[in-house]
Amino acid sequence: MPGARLGENWPPPKTGAQNTEKGHKMPSKTPAINPLSACPCGSQKSLASCCQPYIQGQSWPETAEQLMRSRYSAHVLLAIDYLWDTWSPEQRLRSSKSDIQQWAQSCEWLGLQILATDNGQKSDQEGTVEFVALFRQNGQAHQHHERSLFRKSLGKWLYVDHRD
């Protein structure tokens, strides 16, 4: 700034792309996580006592429904590695972590409704969970209704695919 003395509006405030320099990071698109807030999966439990331990790798879901709920919460929290790691490896060929992240970030997640669970308990090897995920994308409300197949692999539940 011509005529400005050091300390008087000098250096000038950083704007736009300059804010990405050290000490001026752009805000993260990852939502803030309050472990005491209600879990996004709709269980009526806190995030810390519901899906967060699964998403952070502290424990593994014991049922297909727990995995379904934690995967929904992972979409809300943009926990892309968790979504990838809980997806059956043979199905991953049709997508990428980047695709999952772009889609999850493009949505405002509004809620999850579990409609039915068939098998998928701790002692089962396979199960299905029927659900509706509510979201807003590009200003329009949507619902994703799916009957999902889950299967255990090496003792851990994985999302396989939707069932017709």
C-alpha positions as CSV (number, residue, x, y, z in Angstrom):
1,M,0.0,0.0,0.0
2,P,1.7,3.2,-1.1
3,G,2.3,5.5,1.9
4,A,1.4,2.9,4.5
5,R,3.9,2.5,7.4
6,L,4.7,-0.9,8.8
7,G,2.0,-1.8,11.3
8,E,-0.6,0.4,9.6
9,N,-2.6,-2.1,7.5
10,W,0.7,-3.7,6.4
11,P,1.0,-6.3,5.4
12,P,-2.3,-6.2,3.7
13,P,-4.9,-8.9,4.6
14,K,-4.8,-12.0,2.5
15,T,-7.7,-12.7,0.3
16,G,-9.0,-15.5,-2.0
17,A,-6.4,-18.1,-3.0
18,Q,-3.8,-16.5,-0.9
19,N,-5.6,-17.8,2.2
20,T,-4.2,-21.3,1.4
21,E,-0.7,-20.2,2.4
22,K,0.6,-21.5,5.7
23,G,-1.4,-20.2,8.6
24,H,-4.4,-19.3,6.5
25,K,-5.9,-22.6,5.6
26,M,-9.2,-22.7,3.7
27,P,-12.1,-24.2,5.7
28,S,-12.4,-28.0,5.5
29,K,-15.4,-29.5,3.8
30,T,-15.4,-32.2,6.4
31,P,-18.2,-31.6,8.9
32,A,-17.2,-30.8,12.5
33,I,-17.6,-33.9,14.6
34,N,-19.1,-33.5,18.0
35,P,-19.0,-37.0,19.6
36,L,-21.8,-36.0,22.0
37,S,-24.2,-35.0,19.3
38,A,-26.9,-37.4,18.0
39,C,-25.5,-40.0,15.6
40,P,-26.4,-39.2,12.0
41,C,-27.7,-42.8,11.6
42,G,-30.9,-42.0,13.6
43,S,-30.3,-44.5,16.4
44,Q,-31.1,-41.9,19.1
45,K,-27.6,-42.6,20.6
46,S,-24.7,-40.2,20.6
47,L,-22.2,-40.4,17.8
48,A,-19.5,-41.5,20.3
49,S,-21.6,-44.5,21.6
50,C,-22.9,-45.5,18.1
51,C,-21.1,-45.2,14.8
52,Q,-17.9,-43.2,15.6
53,P,-16.0,-46.2,17.1
54,Y,-16.6,-48.1,13.9
55,I,-15.6,-45.2,11.6
56,Q,-12.5,-44.6,13.6
57,G,-11.4,-48.2,13.6
58,Q,-11.8,-48.7,17.3
59,S,-14.2,-51.6,16.8
60,W,-16.1,-53.4,14.0
61,P,-19.9,-53.6,13.5
62,E,-21.3,-56.9,14.8
63,T,-24.4,-56.9,12.6
64,A,-25.3,-55.9,9.0
65,E,-27.6,-53.1,10.3
66,Q,-24.8,-51.7,12.4
67,L,-22.6,-51.6,9.3
68,M,-25.4,-50.0,7.3
69,R,-25.9,-47.3,9.9
70,S,-22.2,-46.6,10.2
71,R,-21.8,-46.4,6.4
72,Y,-24.6,-43.8,6.3
73,S,-22.9,-41.9,9.1
74,A,-19.6,-42.1,7.2
75,H,-21.3,-40.5,4.2
76,V,-22.4,-37.7,6.4
77,L,-19.0,-37.3,8.0
78,L,-17.1,-37.8,4.7
79,A,-15.2,-40.8,6.1
80,I,-14.3,-42.0,2.7
81,D,-11.6,-44.5,3.8
82,Y,-14.2,-46.2,6.0
83,L,-16.7,-46.5,3.2
84,W,-14.0,-48.0,0.9
85,D,-12.8,-50.4,3.6
86,T,-16.3,-51.7,4.4
87,W,-17.2,-52.3,0.7
88,S,-16.6,-55.7,-0.7
89,P,-13.3,-55.7,-2.7
90,E,-14.9,-57.3,-5.8
91,Q,-17.4,-54.5,-6.0
92,R,-14.8,-51.7,-5.6
93,L,-13.7,-52.1,-9.3
94,R,-16.7,-50.1,-10.5
95,S,-15.8,-46.9,-8.5
96,S,-13.0,-45.0,-6.7
97,K,-12.5,-43.2,-3.4
98,S,-12.6,-40.0,-5.4
99,D,-16.0,-40.8,-6.9
100,I,-17.4,-41.7,-3.5
101,Q,-16.0,-38.4,-2.0
102,Q,-17.4,-36.3,-4.8
103,W,-20.8,-37.8,-4.5
104,A,-20.9,-37.7,-0.7
105,Q,-19.8,-34.0,-0.7
106,S,-22.4,-33.1,-3.2
107,C,-25.2,-34.1,-0.8
108,E,-26.7,-32.7,2.3
109,W,-27.6,-35.7,4.3
110,L,-31.1,-35.4,5.9
111,G,-31.7,-38.8,7.6
112,L,-31.8,-42.6,7.5
113,Q,-34.8,-44.9,7.9
114,I,-34.2,-48.6,8.3
115,L,-37.3,-50.4,6.9
116,A,-36.3,-54.0,7.4
117,T,-33.5,-56.3,8.3
118,D,-33.3,-59.9,7.2
119,N,-30.6,-62.0,8.9
120,G,-27.3,-60.2,9.3
121,Q,-27.0,-60.9,13.0
122,K,-23.8,-61.6,14.8
123,S,-23.9,-65.3,14.1
124,D,-25.0,-65.0,10.4
125,Q,-22.8,-64.9,7.4
126,E,-25.1,-62.9,5.2
127,G,-27.9,-60.4,5.6
128,T,-30.0,-57.7,4.0
129,V,-31.0,-54.3,5.2
130,E,-33.7,-52.3,3.5
131,F,-33.4,-48.6,4.0
132,V,-34.2,-45.1,2.8
133,A,-31.5,-42.5,2.9
134,L,-32.8,-38.9,2.6
135,F,-30.6,-36.2,1.1
136,R,-30.6,-32.9,-0.8
137,Q,-28.5,-32.4,-3.9
138,N,-28.4,-29.3,-6.0
139,G,-31.3,-27.9,-3.9
140,Q,-33.6,-30.8,-4.6
141,A,-34.7,-33.4,-2.0
142,H,-34.2,-37.1,-2.9
143,Q,-34.6,-40.4,-1.3
144,H,-32.4,-43.4,-2.0
145,H,-34.4,-46.6,-1.3
146,E,-32.3,-49.8,-1.4
147,R,-32.3,-53.3,-0.2
148,S,-28.6,-53.9,0.5
149,L,-26.7,-57.2,0.7
150,F,-24.1,-57.6,3.4
151,R,-21.7,-60.6,3.8
152,K,-19.1,-61.5,6.3
153,S,-15.5,-61.9,5.1
154,L,-12.9,-63.0,7.6
155,G,-15.4,-62.4,10.4
156,K,-16.1,-58.8,9.4
157,W,-19.3,-57.5,7.8
158,L,-18.9,-55.9,4.3
159,Y,-21.4,-54.1,2.1
160,V,-21.7,-56.1,-1.1
161,D,-24.3,-54.5,-3.4
162,H,-28.0,-53.7,-3.7
163,R,-30.5,-56.5,-4.3
164,D,-33.2,-56.3,-6.9
